Amino acid sequence: MIKRSSAIIIFCITCLSLSIHAQEIIKPDLSNANKFQVVNRDISITQSDDKKNVVHLNGVPNDGMAWINDLKFEKGIIEFDAKGKNVMQQSFIGIAFHGLNDTSFDAVYFRPFNFQSSDAARKSHSVQYVSLPRFDWSVLREKYPGKYENSLTDNISADSWFHAKIIIDTDKIEVFVNNNPQSSPSVKPLNNYTKGKIGFWVGNNSDGDFANLEIK
């Protein structure tokens, strides 16, 4: 009886250990610009009472990103706060992951200038999944209209901070905004990228602010 009880205890401890490991939370250091590999942008970091360390990428032509040094991402949950602006075609902000290099990666990004648009078509382009270089937004919109981009379920100001939660698994990518239980959108990955670099992403002529990055 004692041996059996000991075996049960060991089994429970092992299961608890595996559960804790599965829920490991990584909080990258956002306080130092040297922690990033910056591509086609200037990076600056400020401190605020509510957001702690705020990473800012400036706006210049073409896309840019700030890869986090010494960090590889495979699958799990990515959460962060972001803030864009209400300027047409100059506010594309999000996260890049599974980065093989600076041109081959997956990304989920937002178009804040469409968040509250009165035009239904524009509003449906508020959040986008892409897989570069083959499946940029223009290719996806032409071949699969409405599948890899969507509107937000919440009414969010274009100039305000919002919280993004992105769940990435082998066969599914889901996007949740401001803790809304309804995903916007839920899609299958478009390539066989399984592991790679991760970092903040901004689009053509776009700047953006990022904070509170957590990876589970």
Backbone as CSV, one residue per row, in Angstrom:
resi,resn,N_x,N_y,N_z,CA_x,CA_y,CA_z,C_x,C_y,C_z
1,MET,0.835,-1.213,0.000,0.000,0.000,0.000,0.863,1.253,0.000
2,ILE,1.947,1.187,0.804,2.844,2.345,0.863,3.524,2.552,-0.478
3,LYS,3.965,1.448,-1.111,4.630,1.568,-2.405,3.677,2.152,-3.445
4,ARG,2.418,1.703,-3.399,1.433,2.209,-4.345,1.185,3.696,-4.137
5,SER,1.080,4.108,-2.877,0.870,5.530,-2.572,2.048,6.363,-3.038
6,SER,3.252,5.830,-2.836,4.457,6.555,-3.273,4.461,6.718,-4.781
7,ALA,4.047,5.667,-5.492,4.011,5.730,-6.955,3.010,6.777,-7.430
8,ILE,1.854,6.833,-6.752,0.841,7.823,-7.118,1.358,9.233,-6.885
9,ILE,2.046,9.433,-5.766,2.594,10.758,-5.449,3.619,11.166,-6.497
10,ILE,4.507,10.239,-6.864,5.536,10.545,-7.864,4.887,10.884,-9.204
11,PHE,3.847,10.121,-9.556,3.130,10.383,-10.814,2.506,11.770,-10.813
12,CYS,1.878,12.133,-9.703,1.232,13.454,-9.607,2.253,14.575,-9.685
13,ILE,3.386,14.400,-9.019,4.441,15.415,-9.061,4.968,15.579,-10.482
14,THR,5.131,14.453,-11.178,5.618,14.498,-12.561,4.644,15.242,-13.457
15,CYS,3.340,14.935,-13.300,2.313,15.620,-14.103,2.298,17.111,-13.818
16,LEU,2.434,17.490,-12.550,2.458,18.898,-12.173,3.658,19.590,-12.773
17,SER,4.798,18.913,-12.755,6.012,19.485,-13.328,5.850,19.714,-14.820
18,LEU,5.261,18.734,-15.526,5.040,18.895,-16.961,4.075,20.025,-17.247
19,SER,3.035,20.168,-16.417,2.056,21.234,-16.598,2.699,22.591,-16.415
20,ILE,3.528,22.727,-15.392,4.211,23.989,-15.141,5.127,24.331,-16.299
21,HIS,5.857,23.310,-16.801,6.761,23.537,-17.928,5.983,23.988,-19.158
22,ALA,4.809,23.367,-19.389,4.012,23.707,-20.561,3.501,25.139,-20.497
23,GLN,3.326,25.672,-19.287,2.789,27.012,-19.122,3.884,28.039,-18.818
24,GLU,5.118,27.699,-19.158,6.225,28.631,-18.911,5.968,29.958,-19.615
25,ILE,6.169,31.032,-18.883,5.952,32.372,-19.434,7.297,33.057,-19.636
26,ILE,7.550,33.510,-20.859,8.771,34.239,-21.188,8.411,35.710,-21.356
27,LYS,9.075,36.561,-20.604,8.876,37.999,-20.713,10.176,38.636,-21.188
28,PRO,10.334,38.813,-22.505,11.578,39.380,-23.038,11.874,40.753,-22.446
29,ASP,13.137,41.058,-22.294,13.578,42.350,-21.775,13.368,43.422,-22.840
30,LEU,12.432,44.321,-22.591,12.134,45.396,-23.540,12.745,46.719,-23.123
31,SER,13.631,46.686,-22.140,14.170,47.931,-21.589,15.423,48.415,-22.297
32,ASN,15.989,47.602,-23.170,17.282,47.921,-23.766,17.231,47.693,-25.269
33,ALA,17.529,48.716,-26.041,17.496,48.605,-27.501,18.508,47.592,-28.023
34,ASN,19.562,47.319,-27.261,20.566,46.351,-27.685,20.048,44.917,-27.661
35,LYS,18.856,44.718,-27.112,18.255,43.390,-27.062,17.566,43.033,-28.390
36,PHE,17.579,43.989,-29.340,16.865,43.787,-30.599,17.807,43.845,-31.794
37,GLN,17.449,43.112,-32.834,18.064,43.266,-34.145,17.061,44.028,-35.010
38,VAL,17.344,45.282,-35.267,16.377,46.168,-35.921,16.629,46.205,-37.426
39,VAL,15.558,46.081,-38.197,15.638,46.050,-39.655,14.830,47.212,-40.225
40,ASN,15.478,48.105,-40.954,14.837,49.228,-41.642,13.999,50.108,-40.715
41,ARG,14.442,50.318,-39.508,13.773,51.211,-38.571,14.783,51.719,-37.552
42,ASP,14.416,52.819,-36.879,15.107,53.256,-35.669,14.238,52.853,-34.492
43,ILE,14.875,52.440,-33.421,14.142,51.997,-32.242,14.441,52.925,-31.071
44,SER,13.423,53.224,-30.292,13.619,53.996,-29.064,12.741,53.371,-27.984
45,ILE,13.186,53.479,-26.757,12.477,52.868,-25.643,12.265,53.904,-24.551
46,THR,11.029,54.007,-24.103,10.686,54.921,-23.024,9.974,54.141,-21.929
47,GLN,9.866,54.762,-20.768,9.171,54.145,-19.641,7.911,54.947,-19.334
48,SER,6.832,54.225,-19.013,5.603,54.877,-18.599,5.027,54.116,-17.411
49,ASP,4.199,54.786,-16.651,3.663,54.174,-15.437,2.776,52.974,-15.736
50,ASP,1.959,53.081,-16.794,0.996,52.005,-17.047,1.514,50.925,-17.979
51,LYS,2.458,51.277,-18.880,2.945,50.295,-19.843,4.375,49.837,-19.558
52,LYS,4.999,50.399,-18.536,6.389,50.073,-18.215,7.282,50.454,-19.389
53,ASN,7.918,49.475,-20.052,8.809,49.779,-21.160,8.032,49.790,-22.469
54,VAL,8.097,50.922,-23.171,7.406,51.072,-24.450,8.442,51.112,-25.569
55,VAL,8.321,50.168,-26.495,9.211,50.102,-27.647,8.575,50.857,-28.803
56,HIS,9.291,51.831,-29.345,8.773,52.613,-30.476,9.638,52.374,-31.699
57,LEU,8.977,52.061,-32.818,9.635,51.975,-34.121,9.140,53.122,-34.976
58,ASN,10.053,53.834,-35.610,9.658,55.007,-36.387,9.082,54.602,-37.738
59,GLY,8.493,55.566,-38.439,7.858,55.309,-39.715,8.686,55.780,-40.891
60,VAL,9.063,54.854,-41.756,9.791,55.159,-42.991,9.253,54.225,-44.082
61,PRO,9.602,54.481,-45.347,9.107,53.596,-46.406,9.542,52.140,-46.221
62,ASN,8.675,51.246,-46.672,8.871,49.803,-46.633,8.675,49.256,-45.217
63,ASP,8.608,47.934,-45.143,8.356,47.287,-43.863,9.600,47.324,-42.983
64,GLY,9.376,47.167,-41.676,10.487,47.107,-40.736,10.128,46.229,-39.558
65,MET,11.150,45.830,-38.804,10.881,44.972,-37.653,11.999,45.080,-36.637
66,ALA,11.699,44.580,-35.457,12.689,44.511,-34.384,12.684,43.083,-33.853
67,TRP,13.587,42.267,-34.402,13.710,40.892,-33.926,14.293,40.895,-32.516
68,ILE,13.805,39.996,-31.673,14.334,39.887,-30.311,15.524,38.934,-30.330
69,ASN,16.663,39.419,-29.888,17.883,38.620,-29.931,17.763,37.346,-29.104
70,ASP,18.355,36.279,-29.613,18.497,35.013,-28.867,17.166,34.417,-28.446
71,LEU,16.128,34.628,-29.241,14.829,34.054,-28.907,14.229,33.414,-30.150
72,LYS,13.878,32.142,-30.050,13.214,31.407,-31.119,11.825,31.000,-30.643
73,PHE,10.878,31.053,-31.553,9.499,30.705,-31.216,9.015,29.592,-32.125
74,GLU,8.332,28.601,-31.515,7.773,27.489,-32.285,6.249,27.558,-32.279
75,LYS,5.631,27.295,-31.152,4.180,27.420,-31.027,3.845,27.762,-29.586
76,GLY,2.665,28.326,-29.404,2.269,28.767,-28.072,1.392,29.992,-28.168
77,ILE,1.473,30.842,-27.150,0.633,32.035,-27.068,1.518,33.274,-26.991
78,ILE,1.254,34.233,-27.864,1.963,35.509,-27.862,0.970,36.582,-27.445
79,GLU,1.318,37.361,-26.422,0.463,38.466,-25.995,1.289,39.750,-25.921
80,PHE,0.692,40.856,-26.344,1.377,42.141,-26.293,0.354,43.263,-26.409
81,ASP,0.779,44.460,-26.013,-0.011,45.672,-26.206,0.586,46.455,-27.369
82,ALA,-0.270,47.119,-28.134,0.214,47.888,-29.278,-0.637,49.137,-29.457
83,LYS,-0.033,50.119,-30.109,-0.758,51.368,-30.389,-0.301,51.928,-31.721
84,GLY,-1.267,52.178,-32.593,-0.980,52.786,-33.883,-1.543,54.189,-33.949
85,LYS,-2.075,54.558,-35.118,-2.623,55.911,-35.268,-3.689,55.897,-36.357
86,ASN,-4.497,56.935,-36.378,-5.598,57.029,-37.327,-5.173,57.812,-38.567
87,VAL,-4.226,57.252,-39.289,-3.739,57.862,-40.524,-3.820,56.812,-41.626
88,MET,-4.610,57.088,-42.641,-4.862,56.124,-43.708,-3.562,55.621,-44.338
89,GLN,-3.422,54.321,-44.422,-2.290,53.641,-45.059,-0.936,53.940,-44.401
90,GLN,-0.963,54.415,-43.146,0.300,54.677,-42.450,0.265,54.141,-41.023
91,SER,-0.473,53.057,-40.818,-0.483,52.445,-39.496,-0.748,50.947,-39.636
92,PHE,0.345,50.222,-39.857,0.315,48.764,-39.924,1.244,48.258,-38.827
93,ILE,0.696,47.593,-37.812,1.512,47.205,-36.661,1.145,45.794,-36.207
94,GLY,2.177,45.018,-35.819,1.890,43.668,-35.377,3.130,42.924,-34.932
95,ILE,3.079,41.611,-35.064,4.157,40.747,-34.599,4.546,39.795,-35.723
96,ALA,5.841,39.601,-35.898,6.372,38.634,-36.859,6.918,37.440,-36.083
97,PHE,6.757,36.242,-36.638,7.225,35.040,-35.956,7.598,33.976,-36.984
98,HIS,8.241,32.912,-36.515,8.756,31.861,-37.395,9.691,32.454,-38.449
99,GLY,10.451,33.468,-38.040,11.326,34.146,-38.983,12.539,33.321,-39.367
100,LEU,12.662,33.009,-40.649,13.866,32.349,-41.156,14.937,33.382,-41.476
101,ASN,14.491,34.544,-41.958,15.366,35.681,-42.239,14.480,36.917,-42.293
102,ASP,14.999,38.012,-42.845,14.240,39.265,-42.840,13.145,39.337,-43.897
103,THR,13.049,38.341,-44.749,12.021,38.344,-45.789,11.132,37.099,-45.759
104,SER,11.469,36.123,-44.938,10.689,34.884,-44.855,10.209,34.686,-43.421
105,PHE,8.918,34.914,-43.193,8.351,34.805,-41.854,6.831,34.870,-41.945
106,ASP,6.174,34.516,-40.856,4.739,34.725,-40.705,4.526,35.998,-39.897
107,ALA,3.354,36.591,-40.029,3.048,37.784,-39.238,1.543,37.934,-39.075
108,VAL,1.152,38.490,-37.955,-0.205,38.954,-37.731,-0.103,40.442,-37.443
109,TYR,-0.828,41.244,-38.203,-0.741,42.686,-37.970,-2.119,43.335,-38.077
110,PHE,-2.165,44.569,-37.608,-3.415,45.322,-37.508,-3.328,46.606,-38.318
111,ARG,-4.497,47.065,-38.762,-4.613,48.345,-39.461,-5.528,49.243,-38.624
112,PRO,-4.998,49.944,-37.648,-5.840,50.756,-36.760,-6.702,51.780,-37.472
113,PHE,-6.245,52.299,-38.605,-7.040,53.308,-39.315,-8.339,52.725,-39.872
114,ASN,-8.456,51.395,-39.843,-9.701,50.754,-40.283,-10.600,50.320,-39.129
115,PHE,-10.126,50.455,-37.903,-10.862,49.908,-36.759,-12.300,50.420,-36.677
116,GLN,-12.491,51.707,-36.891,-13.821,52.298,-36.753,-14.354,52.864,-38.069
117,SER,-13.856,52.346,-39.163,-14.287,52.856,-40.462,-15.785,52.602,-40.680
118,SER,-16.453,53.573,-41.291,-17.870,53.409,-41.641,-18.036,52.568,-42.902
119,ASP,-16.944,52.328,-43.598,-16.948,51.487,-44.789,-16.767,50.031,-44.359
120,ALA,-17.755,49.195,-44.615,-17.710,47.798,-44.158,-16.517,47.039,-44.734
121,ALA,-16.161,47.319,-45.984,-15.034,46.627,-46.603,-13.726,46.988,-45.906
122,ARG,-13.547,48.272,-45.648,-12.336,48.696,-44.947,-12.277,48.120,-43.536
123,LYS,-13.399,48.132,-42.856,-13.427,47.620,-41.485,-13.087,46.135,-41.444
124,SER,-13.450,45.406,-42.483,-13.143,43.975,-42.545,-11.663,43.708,-42.795
125,HIS,-10.896,44.758,-43.011,-9.447,44.634,-43.214,-8.670,45.091,-41.980
126,SER,-9.260,44.988,-40.812,-8.635,45.526,-39.601,-7.474,44.679,-39.088
127,VAL,-7.555,43.357,-39.255,-6.496,42.474,-38.779,-6.170,41.479,-39.881
128,GLN,-4.880,41.176,-40.032,-4.404,40.422,-41.193,-3.366,39.382,-40.774
129,TYR,-3.459,38.196,-41.361,-2.390,37.197,-41.267,-1.718,37.093,-42.627
130,VAL,-0.391,37.072,-42.643,0.369,36.887,-43.882,1.496,35.889,-43.639
131,SER,1.984,35.331,-44.726,3.129,34.424,-44.670,4.038,34.765,-45.844
132,LEU,5.114,35.459,-45.528,5.997,35.975,-46.577,7.133,34.986,-46.874
133,PRO,7.613,34.999,-48.126,7.318,35.975,-49.181,6.149,35.598,-50.113
134,ARG,5.646,34.375,-50.039,4.670,33.924,-51.029,3.285,34.510,-50.826
135,PHE,2.876,34.677,-49.590,1.478,35.035,-49.316,1.394,36.376,-48.604
136,ASP,1.655,37.441,-49.351,1.471,38.788,-48.820,-0.028,39.111,-48.857
137,TRP,-0.400,40.245,-48.242,-1.815,40.592,-48.131,-2.511,40.688,-49.487
138,SER,-1.822,41.235,-50.497,-2.452,41.446,-51.801,-2.792,40.117,-52.475
139,VAL,-1.909,39.148,-52.331,-2.161,37.819,-52.897,-3.340,37.157,-52.184
140,LEU,-3.347,37.238,-50.870,-4.409,36.615,-50.091,-5.762,37.274,-50.341
141,ARG,-5.769,38.595,-50.460,-7.037,39.292,-50.690,-7.607,38.951,-52.058
142,GLU,-6.736,38.752,-53.031,-7.198,38.416,-54.374,-7.685,36.971,-54.458
143,LYS,-6.909,36.039,-53.870,-7.224,34.614,-54.028,-8.200,34.091,-52.974
144,TYR,-8.133,34.666,-51.773,-8.980,34.180,-50.675,-9.633,35.369,-49.954
145,PRO,-10.483,36.113,-50.627,-11.058,37.315,-50.017,-11.802,37.011,-48.725
146,GLY,-11.475,37.756,-47.678,-12.163,37.626,-46.408,-11.728,36.462,-45.544
147,LYS,-10.752,35.681,-45.985,-10.343,34.496,-45.221,-9.215,34.795,-44.246
148,TYR,-8.238,35.571,-44.669,-7.051,35.803,-43.842,-7.000,37.208,-43.249
149,GLU,-8.107,37.937,-43.349,-8.232,39.234,-42.699,-9.659,39.389,-42.226
150,ASN,-9.841,40.240,-41.232,-11.157,40.321,-40.619,-11.313,41.651,-39.896
151,SER,-12.542,41.948,-39.504,-12.802,43.097,-38.637,-12.594,42.677,-37.192
152,LEU,-12.595,43.620,-36.287,-12.502,43.322,-34.871,-13.899,43.216,-34.282
153,THR,-14.032,42.380,-33.269,-15.333,42.228,-32.629,-15.623,43.379,-31.675
154,ASP,-14.575,44.052,-31.188,-14.750,45.198,-30.301,-14.595,46.505,-31.071
155,ASN,-15.210,47.556,-30.557,-15.095,48.880,-31.149,-13.919,49.605,-30.495
156,ILE,-12.788,49.645,-31.171,-11.549,50.169,-30.593,-11.127,51.435,-31.320
157,SER,-10.723,52.425,-30.574,-10.223,53.661,-31.174,-8.903,53.410,-31.886
158,ALA,-8.744,54.068,-33.026,-7.524,53.882,-33.816,-6.277,54.383,-33.105
159,ASP,-6.436,55.325,-32.197,-5.293,55.941,-31.529,-5.029,55.377,-30.135
160,SER,-5.762,54.368,-29.731,-5.632,53.865,-28.363,-4.819,52.574,-28.315
161,TRP,-4.308,52.272,-27.123,-3.652,50.997,-26.898,-4.692,49.878,-26.998
162,PHE,-4.279,48.739,-27.527,-5.121,47.543,-27.513,-4.241,46.334,-27.196
163,HIS,-4.892,45.292,-26.692,-4.169,44.083,-26.296,-4.433,42.978,-27.321
164,ALA,-3.379,42.357,-27.798,-3.494,41.266,-28.767,-3.018,39.957,-28.141
165,LYS,-3.779,38.921,-28.371,-3.412,37.565,-27.945,-3.489,36.676,-29.178
166,ILE,-2.367,36.070,-29.532,-2.288,35.250,-30.737,-1.892,33.834,-30.335
167,ILE,-2.747,32.887,-30.624,-2.490,31.484,-30.311,-2.021,30.796,-31.585
168,ILE,-0.825,30.228,-31.527,-0.222,29.625,-32.711,0.048,28.154,-32.441
169,ASP,-0.579,27.307,-33.243,-0.378,25.874,-33.133,0.012,25.340,-34.506
170,THR,0.238,24.038,-34.569,0.679,23.440,-35.820,-0.317,23.660,-36.945
171,ASP,-1.607,23.596,-36.635,-2.621,23.668,-37.677,-3.606,24.822,-37.516
172,LYS,-3.294,25.774,-36.626,-4.245,26.866,-36.420,-3.554,28.112,-35.865
173,ILE,-3.993,29.263,-36.343,-3.568,30.560,-35.810,-4.835,31.339,-35.475
174,GLU,-4.966,31.749,-34.209,-6.145,32.483,-33.756,-5.713,33.818,-33.165
175,VAL,-6.515,34.844,-33.414,-6.210,36.190,-32.942,-7.362,36.688,-32.073
176,PHE,-7.031,37.132,-30.859,-8.023,37.683,-29.947,-7.578,39.090,-29.534
177,VAL,-8.514,40.015,-29.478,-8.179,41.405,-29.164,-8.964,41.862,-27.937
178,ASN,-8.243,42.512,-27.016,-8.836,43.050,-25.788,-9.645,42.002,-25.015
179,ASN,-9.084,40.788,-24.971,-9.658,39.683,-24.189,-11.051,39.272,-24.644
180,ASN,-11.414,39.619,-25.861,-12.683,39.156,-26.402,-12.577,37.659,-26.697
181,PRO,-13.567,36.845,-26.293,-13.486,35.398,-26.509,-13.650,34.961,-27.965
182,GLN,-14.085,35.879,-28.823,-14.273,35.546,-30.240,-13.024,35.911,-31.021
183,SER,-12.497,34.961,-31.779,-11.258,35.201,-32.517,-11.517,35.998,-33.788
184,SER,-10.492,36.761,-34.195,-10.576,37.565,-35.417,-9.199,37.606,-36.089
185,PRO,-8.872,36.764,-37.006,-9.611,35.597,-37.482,-9.056,34.315,-36.861
186,SER,-9.491,33.149,-37.384,-8.922,31.844,-37.052,-8.612,31.161,-38.376
187,VAL,-7.318,30.895,-38.630,-6.902,30.371,-39.937,-5.856,29.280,-39.768
188,LYS,-5.601,28.567,-40.851,-4.527,27.585,-40.875,-3.254,28.255,-41.410
189,PRO,-2.088,27.878,-40.875,-0.838,28.432,-41.407,-0.702,28.118,-42.891
190,LEU,-0.026,28.999,-43.593,0.068,28.863,-45.041,1.384,28.263,-45.527
191,ASN,2.272,27.900,-44.605,3.536,27.310,-45.038,4.011,26.311,-43.996
192,ASN,5.225,25.810,-44.175,5.773,24.830,-43.244,6.789,25.441,-42.285
193,TYR,6.731,26.777,-42.098,7.587,27.384,-41.089,7.151,26.854,-39.713
194,THR,8.066,26.293,-38.968,7.693,25.730,-37.665,8.435,26.375,-36.505
195,LYS,9.556,27.028,-36.770,10.320,27.636,-35.683,11.207,28.726,-36.252
196,GLY,11.327,29.835,-35.521,12.192,30.893,-36.008,12.151,32.116,-35.120
197,LYS,12.677,33.199,-35.649,12.785,34.441,-34.889,11.409,35.051,-34.648
198,ILE,11.347,35.898,-33.643,10.101,36.588,-33.311,10.421,38.036,-32.989
199,GLY,9.532,38.944,-33.379,9.789,40.353,-33.101,8.638,41.246,-33.522
200,PHE,8.714,42.499,-33.150,7.692,43.480,-33.517,7.836,43.856,-34.992
201,TRP,6.697,44.115,-35.633,6.668,44.390,-37.074,5.836,45.638,-37.342
202,VAL,6.290,46.467,-38.278,5.508,47.612,-38.765,5.591,47.651,-40.284
203,GLY,4.534,48.159,-40.907,4.466,48.171,-42.367,4.943,49.463,-42.988
204,ASN,4.722,49.570,-44.280,5.193,50.693,-45.078,4.754,52.041,-44.495
205,ASN,5.724,52.922,-44.259,5.490,54.277,-43.731,4.814,54.288,-42.362
206,SER,4.931,53.208,-41.619,4.238,53.097,-40.337,5.202,53.114,-39.165
207,ASP,4.805,53.847,-38.133,5.484,53.738,-36.852,4.552,52.972,-35.916
208,GLY,5.019,52.683,-34.709,4.171,51.943,-33.786,4.805,51.807,-32.421
209,ASP,3.959,51.620,-31.418,4.404,51.428,-30.038,3.986,50.034,-29.568
210,PHE,4.876,49.409,-28.781,4.638,48.069,-28.295,5.064,47.960,-26.841
211,ALA,4.359,47.105,-26.081,4.681,46.934,-24.655,4.149,45.588,-24.181
212,ASN,4.634,45.197,-22.991,4.090,44.046,-22.261,4.047,42.759,-23.063
213,LEU,5.148,42.444,-23.729,5.213,41.199,-24.504,5.403,40.007,-23.573
214,GLU,4.539,38.998,-23.758,4.655,37.739,-23.028,4.491,36.587,-24.020
215,ILE,5.294,35.561,-23.822,5.225,34.374,-24.675,5.054,33.156,-23.789
216,LYS,4.018,32.358,-24.038,3.763,31.157,-23.247,3.971,29.928,-24.121
